[in-house]
């Protein structure tokens, strides 16, 4: 691990495995199953858990309304959710709708390339040393 790297990375936890990603922050993206609008959330791994640092909604409707504090910038509504650190972020990972995309370090990967769809998965803060790569 390089000296400037954070001691915490983001990890994906399933019933069978833990996959530690080589990053302390990422963007989780997906399309709403009814509206088809894009939704993105930025996460950061900390000692106390996972923090959502910003969220963006492309359009709203069908339960996707941004809070009153949201600001429209271009095609996105931006806001910062009023949540403290979470021990885990549980992802639906359904095999019946479009999947999630995880983006970090300038690239994006589909979640189902790391965890099969339909399998429960949680985003957690993990020690980067657990990476094993």
C-alpha positions in Angstrom: 0.0 0.0 0.0 1.4 3.4 -0.9 2.1 5.9 1.9 -0.6 8.3 0.7 -3.4 5.7 0.4 -6.1 5.7 3.0 -6.1 2.8 5.5 -9.7 2.1 4.6 -11.1 0.8 1.3 -14.6 0.0 0.2 -15.5 -3.7 0.3 -18.4 -5.8 -1.2 -19.6 -8.4 1.3 -21.7 -11.4 0.2 -22.6 -14.6 1.9 -19.6 -16.3 0.3 -16.9 -13.7 0.0 -15.5 -10.2 0.8 -14.1 -8.3 -2.2 -12.0 -5.4 -1.1 -11.9 -2.7 -3.8 -8.6 -0.7 -4.3 -10.3 2.6 -3.4 -11.6 4.5 -0.4 -14.2 6.3 -2.5 -16.5 5.4 -5.4 -19.7 6.3 -7.2 -22.5 3.9 -7.2 -24.9 4.3 -10.2 -28.1 2.7 -11.5 -31.2 3.4 -13.5 -34.5 3.6 -11.6 -36.6 0.6 -12.5 -39.8 2.6 -13.2 -38.7 6.0 -14.4 -35.5 4.9 -16.2 -33.7 8.0 -14.8 -30.1 7.7 -13.7 -29.2 7.9 -10.0 -25.7 8.2 -8.5 -24.4 8.2 -5.0 -20.8 8.9 -3.9 -19.4 6.9 -1.0 -16.3 7.2 1.2 -14.9 4.5 3.5 -14.0 5.7 7.0 -13.0 4.1 10.3 -16.7 4.5 11.5 -18.3 3.0 8.4 -19.4 4.1 5.0 -20.5 7.8 4.4 -22.5 9.0 1.5 -20.9 12.3 0.5 -23.3 13.3 -2.4 -26.2 12.0 -4.4 -27.5 13.0 -7.8 -30.8 12.3 -9.5 -31.2 12.9 -13.2 -35.0 13.4 -13.0 -37.5 12.7 -10.4 -40.8 10.9 -10.0 -42.0 7.5 -8.7 -40.5 8.0 -5.3 -37.3 9.6 -6.5 -37.8 13.2 -5.2 -34.7 15.0 -4.1 -34.9 16.9 -0.8 -35.7 20.6 -0.8 -32.0 21.4 -0.4 -31.1 19.8 -3.8 -29.6 22.1 -6.4 -30.1 21.6 -10.2 -26.8 21.7 -12.0 -27.1 20.8 -15.7 -29.2 17.7 -16.0 -28.7 16.6 -12.4 -30.3 17.4 -9.0 -27.4 17.4 -6.5 -27.7 17.0 -2.7 -25.9 15.8 0.4 -28.0 13.2 2.3 -28.2 14.0 6.1 -26.8 10.6 7.2 -23.9 9.8 9.4 -21.6 6.8 8.9 -23.4 3.6 8.0 -22.1 0.2 9.0 -23.2 -1.2 5.6 -25.1 -0.1 2.5 -27.3 -3.1 1.4 -27.7 -3.2 -2.4 -30.8 -4.7 -4.0 -28.7 -6.4 -6.7 -31.9 -7.8 -8.3 -31.7 -10.1 -11.3 -35.0 -8.6 -12.5 -33.9 -5.0 -13.3 -30.8 -3.2 -14.5 -27.7 -3.6 -12.4 -25.4 -1.3 -10.5 -22.2 0.3 -11.8 -19.3 1.1 -9.5 -16.9 3.8 -10.6 -13.5 4.7 -9.2 -10.1 5.8 -10.4 -11.5 7.0 -13.7 -13.1 3.8 -14.7 -16.4 2.0 -14.2 -17.3 -1.7 -13.7 -20.7 -3.4 -13.5 -21.4 -4.9 -10.0 -22.5 -8.2 -11.7 -18.9 -8.5 -13.0 -17.8 -8.9 -9.3 -20.9 -10.3 -7.6 -23.6 -12.3 -9.5 -27.0 -10.6 -9.8 -29.6 -11.9 -7.4 -27.0 -12.4 -4.6 -27.3 -10.1 -1.6 -24.4 -7.7 -1.3 -23.4 -4.9 1.0 -21.0 -2.1 0.6 -18.8 -1.7 3.7 -15.7 0.0 5.0 -12.8 -2.5 5.1 -9.1 -2.5 5.8 -7.1 -2.0 2.6 -4.6 -4.6 3.9 -7.3 -7.2 3.4 -7.1 -6.7 -0.4 -4.5 -9.5 -1.0 -3.7 -8.2 -4.5 
